[in-house]
Amino acid sequence: IMPYISASIIMQLMTAVSPTLEQLKKEGEAGRRKISQYTRYGTVILALVQGFGISVGLASQGVTFNDSFSFHFVAVVSFVSGAVFMMWLGEQITERGVGNGISLLIFAGIVAG
């Protein structure tokens, strides 16, 4: 969830700074869909960076059995796929009209933890 939230915040700040994104925001539904697509791309990029950082951090603390490329690859792929799945799940909850999907997922994580 965190890469998606970070990407959303970055896109909201960029729409205030960039005239191109501000114009997209004013275009209505089509512009909102395009900004949402950029947010998804940003989520994947941030998840890649965070996944790599987490895998390097775990390896440097000696938590892993194996500090090879395969560990880093599996860790990054797992982190990115989990972030993309949670982003998709949040969008599905929102589309079904249950509520704001990402907020509900954050709430469920807080209640469960």
N, C-alpha and C positions, 0 to 999 in steps of 0.2 A: 504494500500500500504506500509506503514512504516514497519510492521513486515517482509514483503517480502524483502524490500530493506536491512533491517538490517541482515536478514538471508543470503542474497546474499553476502553482504560484509564479514560476518563472514566466509562463505564457501570459498570465495576467499582468505582470510587470512589463513584459515586452510590448503588450498591446498599448500600454500607456506611453511607451517610448518610441516605438516604431510606427511611422505613418502608414506603412503598408498593412501591418497587422490591425491598426486602428480602422483602416478602411474596410478590411475584411470583417471586423466586428460590426460595422455599421450596415453590412450587406444583408443582414437578417439570418435566416436559417442556413443558407448555403455558406455564408461566412463562418457561422458558428460550427458547422460540420468541418470546415477546413481547419479552423483553430483547434478543434477537438482531435483531428488527425495529427496535427503538429504536436499536440500534447502527448499523444500515444507514441510518436517517434521519440520525443524527449524522454518519455518513461523508459523506453528500451535502452536508450543511451545511458541514462542515469543508473539503471539497473545493471548494465554492463560494468560501469565504473565502480559502483558499490559492491557488486559481486566479486570483482577482482580484488578490491581493497579488503574485503572480508576474508577471501581465501588466502591472501598474502599475510594478513594479520593472524589467522589461525595457524598457518604454517610457521610463522616466526615465533609463536608461543610454544611450539612443540606439541600442539594438540592433535596433529594428524599423524597417522601411521606412515604415510608416504608423502614426501614433498616433491612430487614429480609433476610434469606437465599435465598428466592425466587427472591428478587431483584438482588442480586449478581449473582445468577445462570442465570437469563434472560439477565443481562447485559453482562456477559462473553460470553454466547452463541451467543448473537447478535454481539458482537465485533469479535469473532472468525469466525462466518459464513460470516460476511461482508468482513473480510480480505481474507478468502479463496475464496469467490466469485470474489473479485477484482483480486486476483492472477490468477484464472481460466480465467477471462475475458482478462487479459493481455496476457496470453499464447495463447488464441484463436486469438487475434488480430495479434500476432506474427506469428502464424501458417498460417493464411490466407494471409500473405505477405503484409499487410498494412504498417507495420513498426514495430519498437520496441514497443510492447504493453504496457509495464509498463511505458515507457517514455511518450507515448501518453496519458495515463491516468493521469500521473502527470501534463503534459502540460494542459490537459483539466481542471483539478482541479484548476490550477493556473489561467487560463483564466476565469473560471466561478466564482472564488472567488474574 
